[in-house]
Amino acid sequence: MIAEDIKKFYYSIGWRSRARHPGSHNSNQRGMGMEFRGHTTLLSYPDPRRIDIRQTIRDPMEQVHVRIFNQKSISPIYALCDLSASMNFGSHFRKLSIASDIVKSIALSASHVGDPFTFIGFDEEGREDWLTPASFKPHHALEMADKLKEYHPTAENSRGLQDVMRYLTRERALIFLISDFHMPLKDLEAAMGELLRHHVVPIVLWDKGEYEDLPDFGITNITDSETGAKRTLFLRKDYKQRIIESFEARKAAINALFMQFDTPPIFLESTFDADDLTEYFHQFIAA
């Protein structure tokens, strides 16, 4: 897929960036922006272009005053992607294939705004072989996303989510967390606690073939969502209903956990449309 075929979405951040590099987001850095911040003396901020004649005339100490403004700044953007065995599942498209499309969209969207983008994969540990350095250009991230479409993971769990913290900047960042979240909730809660200083957008990838599209009656082979182990089940209508109810309960639990951290999740099933992320930011993130 070439870059022109990748659909971008529009995002915003709800905090003031501290980055010194000029960009597109509100910041607390002095610069050549349009947001008026106040006045100071010419000695403190030696920029004659910003001299305020009225403020200078009113000063009984006869000091020359200049207007100061806040510039627009960049914000670091990350995509953290689960590479455990459950992400190999897909009745129509594998979850990792959908994740690939999401990563490409995030990378192109960040590049369009002028923000640096980093991709980090994790399974039982943070994967340095699935890491792209922060870049304003999307090429490396797009190449890594293409590799996701061909990757067939075997790792049994995704505990490495807590390990990726060492790759993150200390500066507050916007993080897209892509997973099916078939992991112990206590592990997820611990990881979210480590991510508190950042803003996390959880993207939950599920597939109806895991629960809703199972047959009402008969023998079927299923794959354990996390270990990849094959199991043969004799399904009946009431058994299928219990499976559906367990997924509904799991969805409610995941939603409740993320809402504790004021990070509403977005659930995607078997498909991705970049407009869904645009709508998410319009609904939940105030610029």
Beta strands, then each sheet from edge to edge (+ up, - down):
strand 1: 22-41
strand 2: 65-73
strand 3: 77-82
strand 4: 117-122
strand 5: 126-135
strand 6: 174-179
strand 7: 199-206
strand 8: 218-223
strand 9: 230-235
strand 10: 266-269
sheet 1: 1+ 2-
sheet 2: 5+ 4- 3- 6- 7- 10-
sheet 3: 8+ 9-
end
